[in-house]
Amino acid sequence: MADTSVNTAVEVGDLYLMANVHPRRSGLPFVVYISEKQGQHDVRVKVGDGVRAPPFVASVSVRPEIEVVAGSLSAGDLALVRQWIELNRDVIIGYWDRTIEDTADALGQLKPIAS
């Protein structure tokens, strides 16, 4: 069984590798964070609590499956995150892999989900 606890102690250096995506840019009712590659795991996005900065409420894998790997989301929130990831998968992965090197470029390429 996967560990679903979320480490709320975020290293300051980790935050420099993340870009927060505000609800007006994502169409989601909360902030999500995309990041450069970190650790040994594959691509993930973090989900914030409301529109505040960390702590995160969940970490969601982008590949191979879109699923909560730490923390928890309601079924409705996960469905919204899944829709947003599917719409923006190439940008999220490009930012992770650093084929999109500039944060402004990545943010500019993200598409919001329809409300």
C-alpha positions as CSV (number, residue, x, y, z in Angstrom):
1,M,0.0,0.0,0.0
2,A,1.3,3.5,-0.9
3,D,2.3,6.0,1.7
4,T,-0.4,8.7,1.4
5,S,1.1,11.1,4.0
6,V,2.2,14.4,2.6
7,N,5.4,16.0,3.9
8,T,4.4,19.5,4.8
9,A,8.0,20.5,5.6
10,V,9.1,21.8,2.3
11,E,12.7,22.6,1.8
12,V,13.3,26.2,0.7
13,G,15.4,25.0,-2.2
14,D,12.5,22.8,-3.5
15,L,10.3,25.9,-3.7
16,Y,12.7,27.5,-6.2
17,L,12.2,24.5,-8.5
18,M,8.4,24.9,-8.4
19,A,6.1,27.3,-10.3
20,N,2.7,28.0,-8.7
21,V,-0.2,28.0,-11.1
22,H,-3.0,30.2,-9.8
23,P,-6.7,29.4,-10.3
24,R,-7.1,32.1,-12.9
25,R,-4.4,30.5,-15.0
26,S,-5.5,26.9,-14.5
27,G,-9.3,27.1,-14.1
28,L,-9.0,24.9,-11.0
29,P,-10.4,26.0,-7.6
30,F,-7.0,25.8,-5.9
31,V,-3.3,26.4,-6.7
32,V,-1.3,23.6,-8.4
33,Y,2.5,23.5,-8.6
34,I,4.6,22.3,-11.5
35,S,8.2,21.6,-10.9
36,E,11.6,20.7,-12.4
37,K,12.7,17.1,-11.8
38,Q,13.1,16.4,-8.1
39,G,14.1,13.1,-6.4
40,Q,13.8,9.7,-7.9
41,H,10.1,9.7,-8.8
42,D,8.6,10.5,-12.1
43,V,6.6,13.7,-13.0
44,R,4.3,15.0,-10.3
45,V,2.3,18.1,-9.6
46,K,1.5,19.3,-6.1
47,V,-1.9,20.5,-5.1
48,G,-2.1,23.4,-2.6
49,D,-4.8,24.1,0.0
50,G,-7.0,26.8,-1.4
51,V,-5.0,29.7,-2.9
52,R,-2.3,29.7,-0.2
53,A,1.3,28.6,-0.5
54,P,2.3,25.3,0.9
55,P,1.5,23.1,2.8
56,F,0.4,20.8,0.0
57,V,-2.6,18.6,0.4
58,A,-1.7,16.1,-2.3
59,S,1.0,15.0,-4.8
60,V,-0.4,13.7,-8.1
61,S,1.6,11.6,-10.5
62,V,1.4,12.6,-14.2
63,R,2.7,9.4,-15.7
64,P,2.3,6.6,-16.1
65,E,-1.1,7.1,-14.5
66,I,-2.7,10.2,-13.1
67,E,-3.3,9.3,-9.4
68,V,-2.8,10.7,-5.9
69,V,0.5,9.4,-4.7
70,A,0.6,11.3,-1.4
71,G,-2.1,13.1,0.6
72,S,-5.7,13.1,-0.5
73,L,-8.1,14.8,-2.8
74,S,-11.9,14.4,-3.1
75,A,-13.0,12.4,-6.2
76,G,-14.3,15.7,-7.7
77,D,-11.0,17.6,-7.1
78,L,-9.0,14.6,-8.6
79,A,-11.2,14.7,-11.6
80,L,-10.5,18.4,-12.1
81,V,-6.7,17.9,-11.6
82,R,-6.8,14.9,-14.0
83,Q,-8.6,17.1,-16.7
84,W,-6.0,19.9,-16.2
85,I,-3.1,17.5,-16.4
86,E,-4.4,15.8,-19.6
87,L,-4.8,19.2,-21.2
88,N,-1.3,20.3,-20.2
89,R,0.6,17.1,-20.0
90,D,3.3,18.1,-22.6
91,V,4.0,21.4,-20.9
92,I,4.2,19.8,-17.4
93,I,6.6,17.1,-18.7
94,G,8.6,19.7,-20.7
95,Y,9.1,21.8,-17.5
96,W,10.0,18.7,-15.5
97,D,12.5,17.6,-18.1
98,R,13.8,21.1,-18.6
99,T,13.0,21.1,-22.4
100,I,11.0,24.1,-21.4
101,E,13.7,26.0,-19.4
102,D,12.0,29.2,-18.6
103,T,9.2,29.3,-16.0
104,A,7.4,32.2,-17.9
105,D,7.4,30.1,-21.1
106,A,5.9,27.1,-19.2
107,L,3.3,29.2,-17.5
108,G,2.4,30.9,-20.8
109,Q,1.8,27.6,-22.5
110,L,-0.6,26.2,-19.9
111,K,-4.3,26.1,-20.7
112,P,-7.1,26.4,-18.2
113,I,-9.8,23.9,-18.0
114,A,-13.3,25.0,-18.9
115,S,-15.3,26.1,-15.9
